[in-house]
Structures are given as structure tokens and as C-alpha cells.
């Protein structure tokens, strides 16, 4: 049996849409906010329609056996700097757990960008009725977007104390 769910996360970011788009497109910048949990992570990223991303890591929780995590995505549509559509698969210990279609919309606001993350997920393997799995996935997406927001914040230089000692 499968379970289908959809969720949307909206948030305001204090930078223009072009800068948010760059955080998705630029691999070095993306590595600062998009990460799999665990150790030994390996990433490959090809930001173009038909390209995608793969990521692998090993996660060990408290009192649990290590899990091999794998993420595989493919970009379906990239519309200027205002829309990214991609599909991805989440694999744990070689077993496909869920697949999702994600639409990221970036809209100009007076003082920045409105980001809307819409995810349509199909859980192929889940615990109980699947509600915990959905909460986990939504929570992980919120944390990822928190990381994106942190990366986009302007850095303020440290003040240097120039008074003699």
C-alpha cells in the first residue's frame, strides 16, 4: 500500500529572488544548506533541466544500527529565476522509501522574496499510518529551508578593536 501527501511551506527571505535562485543553482553555495544527515557524505550536482543531484551518507542514531542514506533527484523545469521543479527519491539501506515532486516558486516582494515550497510525496514504505513519516519529512524540509535562510543572511564584518593595549 502507498500513501500520498502534499505539504506547502511558505516563507519570506530578505534577499532578491536572484540570490535565492543562486543558492539552489551554485553547487558550492548549495552545499552550505543542503546536506544529508550522517557522515561520509558524497554529493554530485548538475543544475540544468535533465540534470540532477545525488547524495549518499551513513547515519547512525542513538542505539540504532547505521543506515545508508541515498538521495537522487532530476530537474524537470527551471524557469528563469522564479521556478524550479524537480523529482527526487529517498532510499534507506537500498530500499526506496518515498519519492516526491517538488515545486519551488520565488516571487519578488517589496523587501525580498516569497519562497513557496510545495511537495507532493508518495510514501512506498512507512511506519503505522504514515503520519510520523510525513511529519519527519516536513520537519526536515523546514530545517533545510532554515539553513537556506541562514546562508542568505548578509555577513557583517567583525569590528576590530584598534585601541592600543
Short mmCIF file of the C-alpha atoms (twelve columns), coordinates in Angstrom:
data_MODEL
# 
_entry.id   MODEL 
# 
loop_
_atom_site.group_PDB 
_atom_site.id 
_atom_site.type_symbol 
_atom_site.label_atom_id 
_atom_site.label_alt_id 
_atom_site.label_comp_id 
_atom_site.label_asym_id 
_atom_site.label_seq_id 
_atom_site.Cartn_x 
_atom_site.Cartn_y 
_atom_site.Cartn_z 
_atom_site.pdbx_PDB_model_num 
ATOM 1   C CA . UNK A 1   0.000  0.000  0.000   1 
ATOM 2   C CA . UNK A 2   1.176  3.567  -0.699  1 
ATOM 3   C CA . UNK A 3   0.353  6.856  0.987   1 
ATOM 4   C CA . UNK A 4   0.111  10.177 -0.856  1 
ATOM 5   C CA . UNK A 5   0.530  13.524 0.866   1 
ATOM 6   C CA . UNK A 6   1.150  17.143 -0.018  1 
ATOM 7   C CA . UNK A 7   2.529  19.983 2.032   1 
ATOM 8   C CA . UNK A 8   3.488  23.597 1.402   1 
ATOM 9   C CA . UNK A 9   5.997  25.742 3.248   1 
ATOM 10  C CA . UNK A 10  5.991  29.498 2.613   1 
ATOM 11  C CA . UNK A 11  8.498  31.958 3.939   1 
ATOM 12  C CA . UNK A 12  9.889  35.405 3.402   1 
ATOM 13  C CA . UNK A 13  13.602 35.769 2.633   1 
ATOM 14  C CA . UNK A 14  15.330 39.149 2.957   1 
ATOM 15  C CA . UNK A 15  17.176 38.938 -0.383  1 
ATOM 16  C CA . UNK A 16  16.051 39.257 -4.016  1 
ATOM 17  C CA . UNK A 17  14.851 36.143 -5.928  1 
ATOM 18  C CA . UNK A 18  18.061 36.059 -7.999  1 
ATOM 19  C CA . UNK A 19  20.147 35.471 -4.879  1 
ATOM 20  C CA . UNK A 20  17.777 32.723 -3.635  1 
ATOM 21  C CA . UNK A 21  17.917 31.083 -7.065  1 
ATOM 22  C CA . UNK A 22  21.728 31.182 -6.943  1 
ATOM 23  C CA . UNK A 23  21.626 29.330 -3.617  1 
ATOM 24  C CA . UNK A 24  19.855 26.472 -5.424  1 
ATOM 25  C CA . UNK A 25  21.966 26.597 -8.600  1 
ATOM 26  C CA . UNK A 26  25.510 27.194 -7.343  1 
ATOM 27  C CA . UNK A 27  26.919 23.907 -6.071  1 
ATOM 28  C CA . UNK A 28  29.313 25.432 -3.511  1 
ATOM 29  C CA . UNK A 29  26.564 27.602 -2.056  1 
ATOM 30  C CA . UNK A 30  24.079 24.709 -2.115  1 
ATOM 31  C CA . UNK A 31  26.466 22.515 -0.089  1 
ATOM 32  C CA . UNK A 32  26.224 25.053 2.723   1 
ATOM 33  C CA . UNK A 33  22.477 24.420 3.236   1 
ATOM 34  C CA . UNK A 34  21.544 21.150 1.518   1 
ATOM 35  C CA . UNK A 35  23.055 18.187 3.361   1 
ATOM 36  C CA . UNK A 36  22.156 14.658 4.250   1 
ATOM 37  C CA . UNK A 37  22.494 13.760 7.919   1 
ATOM 38  C CA . UNK A 38  25.303 11.457 8.931   1 
ATOM 39  C CA . UNK A 39  28.936 11.065 7.997   1 
ATOM 40  C CA . UNK A 40  30.975 10.354 4.906   1 
ATOM 41  C CA . UNK A 41  28.601 12.306 2.670   1 
ATOM 42  C CA . UNK A 42  29.277 12.416 -1.071  1 
ATOM 43  C CA . UNK A 43  27.458 14.817 -3.415  1 
ATOM 44  C CA . UNK A 44  27.158 15.372 -7.164  1 
ATOM 45  C CA . UNK A 45  25.113 18.266 -8.573  1 
ATOM 46  C CA . UNK A 46  24.221 19.199 -12.172 1 
ATOM 47  C CA . UNK A 47  21.815 22.158 -12.158 1 
ATOM 48  C CA . UNK A 48  20.074 22.045 -15.533 1 
ATOM 49  C CA . UNK A 49  16.859 20.566 -16.923 1 
ATOM 50  C CA . UNK A 50  17.568 16.843 -17.206 1 
ATOM 51  C CA . UNK A 51  20.420 17.119 -14.702 1 
ATOM 52  C CA . UNK A 52  20.060 16.393 -11.035 1 
ATOM 53  C CA . UNK A 53  21.718 15.630 -7.785  1 
ATOM 54  C CA . UNK A 54  22.852 12.537 -5.968  1 
ATOM 55  C CA . UNK A 55  23.906 12.364 -2.367  1 
ATOM 56  C CA . UNK A 56  24.938 9.484  -0.121  1 
ATOM 57  C CA . UNK A 57  25.801 9.266  3.568   1 
ATOM 58  C CA . UNK A 58  25.707 6.937  6.555   1 
ATOM 59  C CA . UNK A 59  23.580 7.952  9.511   1 
ATOM 60  C CA . UNK A 60  23.898 6.424  12.974  1 
ATOM 61  C CA . UNK A 61  21.354 7.417  15.614  1 
ATOM 62  C CA . UNK A 62  21.464 6.725  19.328  1 
ATOM 63  C CA . UNK A 63  21.106 2.992  19.952  1 
ATOM 64  C CA . UNK A 64  20.414 2.254  16.263  1 
ATOM 65  C CA . UNK A 65  22.309 0.473  13.552  1 
ATOM 66  C CA . UNK A 66  23.877 2.670  10.862  1 
ATOM 67  C CA . UNK A 67  21.602 3.472  7.910   1 
ATOM 68  C CA . UNK A 68  22.856 4.052  4.368   1 
ATOM 69  C CA . UNK A 69  21.026 7.106  3.008   1 
ATOM 70  C CA . UNK A 70  20.759 7.994  -0.660  1 
ATOM 71  C CA . UNK A 71  19.060 10.909 -2.397  1 
ATOM 72  C CA . UNK A 72  18.594 11.039 -6.196  1 
ATOM 73  C CA . UNK A 73  16.907 13.920 -7.998  1 
ATOM 74  C CA . UNK A 74  16.235 15.121 -11.526 1 
ATOM 75  C CA . UNK A 75  15.431 18.699 -12.544 1 
ATOM 76  C CA . UNK A 76  12.257 18.770 -14.642 1 
ATOM 77  C CA . UNK A 77  11.768 22.518 -15.147 1 
ATOM 78  C CA . UNK A 78  13.863 25.591 -14.401 1 
ATOM 79  C CA . UNK A 79  12.006 28.774 -15.365 1 
ATOM 80  C CA . UNK A 80  14.307 31.763 -15.132 1 
ATOM 81  C CA . UNK A 81  14.912 32.706 -11.531 1 
ATOM 82  C CA . UNK A 82  11.325 32.184 -10.395 1 
ATOM 83  C CA . UNK A 83  10.553 28.444 -10.562 1 
ATOM 84  C CA . UNK A 84  12.351 25.135 -10.055 1 
ATOM 85  C CA . UNK A 85  10.561 21.790 -10.412 1 
ATOM 86  C CA . UNK A 86  12.284 18.538 -9.600  1 
ATOM 87  C CA . UNK A 87  11.551 14.985 -8.581  1 
ATOM 88  C CA . UNK A 88  13.562 13.008 -6.081  1 
ATOM 89  C CA . UNK A 89  13.825 9.581  -4.475  1 
ATOM 90  C CA . UNK A 90  14.819 8.799  -0.883  1 
ATOM 91  C CA . UNK A 91  16.491 5.418  -0.381  1 
ATOM 92  C CA . UNK A 92  17.397 3.925  3.004   1 
ATOM 93  C CA . UNK A 93  19.571 0.785  3.141   1 
ATOM 94  C CA . UNK A 94  18.923 0.137  -0.549  1 
ATOM 95  C CA . UNK A 95  15.126 0.348  -0.199  1 
ATOM 96  C CA . UNK A 96  13.114 3.108  -1.908  1 
ATOM 97  C CA . UNK A 97  11.104 4.732  0.901   1 
ATOM 98  C CA . UNK A 98  9.457  7.670  -0.851  1 
ATOM 99  C CA . UNK A 99  9.509  9.750  -3.982  1 
ATOM 100 C CA . UNK A 100 8.452  13.382 -4.317  1 
ATOM 101 C CA . UNK A 101 7.688  16.086 -6.823  1 
ATOM 102 C CA . UNK A 102 8.835  19.487 -5.537  1 
ATOM 103 C CA . UNK A 103 7.932  22.895 -6.948  1 
ATOM 104 C CA . UNK A 104 9.874  25.880 -5.624  1 
ATOM 105 C CA . UNK A 105 8.408  29.265 -6.532  1 
ATOM 106 C CA . UNK A 106 10.265 32.524 -5.938  1 
ATOM 107 C CA . UNK A 107 8.234  35.741 -6.069  1 
ATOM 108 C CA . UNK A 108 9.536  39.272 -5.672  1 
ATOM 109 C CA . UNK A 109 8.304  41.133 -2.610  1 
ATOM 110 C CA . UNK A 110 8.992  44.741 -1.702  1 
ATOM 111 C CA . UNK A 111 11.711 43.779 0.763   1 
ATOM 112 C CA . UNK A 112 12.899 40.427 -0.566  1 
ATOM 113 C CA . UNK A 113 11.455 37.148 -1.819  1 
ATOM 114 C CA . UNK A 114 8.446  34.988 -1.054  1 
ATOM 115 C CA . UNK A 115 9.566  31.349 -1.344  1 
ATOM 116 C CA . UNK A 116 6.864  28.718 -1.700  1 
ATOM 117 C CA . UNK A 117 7.920  25.068 -1.395  1 
ATOM 118 C CA . UNK A 118 5.217  22.636 -2.496  1 
ATOM 119 C CA . UNK A 119 5.972  18.919 -2.116  1 
ATOM 120 C CA . UNK A 120 3.807  16.063 -3.342  1 
ATOM 121 C CA . UNK A 121 5.089  12.847 -1.796  1 
ATOM 122 C CA . UNK A 122 4.340  9.182  -2.319  1 
ATOM 123 C CA . UNK A 123 5.417  7.025  0.609   1 
ATOM 124 C CA . UNK A 124 6.142  3.490  -0.534  1 
ATOM 125 C CA . UNK A 125 7.308  2.265  2.888   1 
ATOM 126 C CA . UNK A 126 6.144  3.906  6.106   1 
ATOM 127 C CA . UNK A 127 5.531  3.312  9.781   1 
ATOM 128 C CA . UNK A 128 1.970  2.883  11.087  1 
ATOM 129 C CA . UNK A 129 -0.421 5.145  9.197   1 
ATOM 130 C CA . UNK A 130 2.451  7.228  7.758   1 
ATOM 131 C CA . UNK A 131 1.667  10.397 9.695   1 
ATOM 132 C CA . UNK A 132 5.003  10.246 11.565  1 
ATOM 133 C CA . UNK A 133 6.866  9.859  8.262   1 
ATOM 134 C CA . UNK A 134 5.081  12.907 6.825   1 
ATOM 135 C CA . UNK A 135 5.865  14.982 9.932   1 
ATOM 136 C CA . UNK A 136 9.515  13.878 9.712   1 
ATOM 137 C CA . UNK A 137 9.770  14.830 6.018   1 
ATOM 138 C CA . UNK A 138 8.034  18.185 6.525   1 
ATOM 139 C CA . UNK A 139 10.242 18.938 9.539   1 
ATOM 140 C CA . UNK A 140 13.387 18.076 7.568   1 
ATOM 141 C CA . UNK A 141 12.248 20.426 4.783   1 
ATOM 142 C CA . UNK A 142 11.697 23.236 7.307   1 
ATOM 143 C CA . UNK A 143 15.201 22.662 8.729   1 
ATOM 144 C CA . UNK A 144 16.684 22.684 5.220   1 
ATOM 145 C CA . UNK A 145 14.940 25.998 4.450   1 
ATOM 146 C CA . UNK A 146 16.206 27.388 7.778   1 
ATOM 147 C CA . UNK A 147 19.696 26.533 6.500   1 
ATOM 148 C CA . UNK A 148 18.959 28.276 3.198   1 
ATOM 149 C CA . UNK A 149 17.816 31.387 5.060   1 
ATOM 150 C CA . UNK A 150 20.988 31.356 7.199   1 
ATOM 151 C CA . UNK A 151 23.221 31.080 4.121   1 
ATOM 152 C CA . UNK A 152 21.449 34.040 2.511   1 
ATOM 153 C CA . UNK A 153 21.853 36.348 5.522   1 
ATOM 154 C CA . UNK A 154 24.416 39.070 4.895   1 
ATOM 155 C CA . UNK A 155 27.527 38.668 6.950   1 
ATOM 156 C CA . UNK A 156 28.589 41.625 8.999   1 
ATOM 157 C CA . UNK A 157 32.328 42.067 9.433   1 
ATOM 158 C CA . UNK A 158 33.651 41.750 12.948  1 
ATOM 159 C CA . UNK A 159 34.664 45.014 14.489  1 
ATOM 160 C CA . UNK A 160 38.352 45.250 15.104  1 
ATOM 161 C CA . UNK A 161 39.459 46.845 18.311  1 
ATOM 162 C CA . UNK A 162 42.051 49.372 17.194  1 
ATOM 163 C CA . UNK A 163 42.773 50.865 20.592  1 
ATOM 164 C CA . UNK A 164 46.309 50.348 21.865  1 
ATOM 165 C CA . UNK A 165 46.901 47.774 24.566  1 
# 
